[in-house]
Every structure is written in C-alpha cells, then in structure tokens.
Amino acid sequence: MDLNKLNKKLIQSCANCLSQDQEFSAPEIMTYIMGWLDVYLSHFYVTIYWDAAVIALKRTFPGINPQW
C-alpha cells in the first residue's frame, strides 16, 4: 500500500474516533460542503515589527526614554 494512502487512512481513522460523539450543526455542515472558510474575522491583522515601532517612536518623540 502507498505510504500516502496509509497516512491518509490513519488520519481519517483518528478523526473519526475523535469526532464520533460530536454533533454538527447545519451551518457547520454547509460550510464544509461548500468549501467555505470556518473562520470569521471582522478585522485584518498585520505584523508589527517591534524594532521599527521603537525607531519610529524615538524619531517622533526624541526625548522619550523607554525602559523596556
């Protein structure tokens, strides 16, 4: 048996064991069937690089002395 098929069968077996007692709602099932994302975000997040933020603060407020 192909190693990928064996791994897939193992993962499916684990998922079936874990979810056999869980009930799914109609919206959860529709989301899965339609292939929609199951995460709803009201905001977009961006990475903030701390060093760049500190440099910008020091430029804007030269008298600042952060105690980090």
C-alpha positions as CSV (number, residue, x, y, z in Angstrom):
1,M,0.0,0.0,0.0
2,D,1.2,3.5,-0.9
3,L,2.6,5.4,2.1
4,N,0.5,8.5,1.4
5,K,-2.7,6.3,1.3
6,L,-1.7,4.7,4.5
7,N,-1.1,8.0,6.2
8,K,-4.5,9.3,4.9
9,K,-6.2,6.3,6.3
10,L,-4.6,6.7,9.7
11,I,-5.6,10.4,9.9
12,Q,-9.1,9.6,8.8
13,S,-9.3,6.9,11.4
14,C,-8.1,9.3,14.1
15,A,-10.5,12.0,13.0
16,N,-13.4,9.5,13.0
17,C,-12.5,8.4,16.6
18,L,-12.3,12.0,17.8
19,S,-15.5,13.2,16.2
20,Q,-17.8,10.2,16.6
21,D,-19.5,11.8,19.7
22,Q,-19.6,15.3,18.3
23,E,-22.8,16.7,16.8
24,F,-22.6,19.1,13.9
25,S,-24.9,22.0,13.2
26,A,-26.5,22.6,9.8
27,P,-24.3,25.8,9.3
28,E,-21.1,23.7,10.1
29,I,-22.1,21.1,7.6
30,M,-23.0,23.6,4.8
31,T,-19.7,25.4,5.4
32,Y,-17.8,22.2,5.0
33,I,-19.8,21.1,1.9
34,M,-19.4,24.4,0.2
35,G,-15.7,24.6,1.0
36,W,-16.1,28.0,2.8
37,L,-13.7,29.1,5.5
38,D,-14.8,28.4,9.0
39,V,-13.1,31.4,10.5
40,Y,-15.0,34.7,10.6
41,L,-12.8,37.8,11.1
42,S,-14.1,41.3,11.5
43,H,-10.6,42.8,11.2
44,F,-7.5,42.4,9.1
45,Y,-4.3,41.8,11.1
46,V,-0.8,42.9,10.2
47,T,2.6,42.1,11.7
48,I,4.1,44.8,13.7
49,Y,7.9,44.7,13.9
50,W,8.8,46.0,17.4
51,D,12.2,47.4,16.4
52,A,10.6,49.5,13.6
53,A,8.0,50.7,16.1
54,V,10.6,51.8,18.6
55,I,12.6,53.6,16.0
56,A,9.5,55.4,14.8
57,L,8.7,56.5,18.3
58,K,12.2,57.7,19.0
59,R,12.1,59.7,15.8
60,T,8.7,61.2,16.6
61,F,9.5,61.8,20.3
62,P,13.3,62.3,20.6
63,G,13.0,62.9,24.4
64,I,11.5,59.5,25.1
65,N,13.5,57.1,27.2
66,P,11.8,53.7,27.0
67,Q,12.5,51.4,30.0
68,W,11.9,48.1,28.1
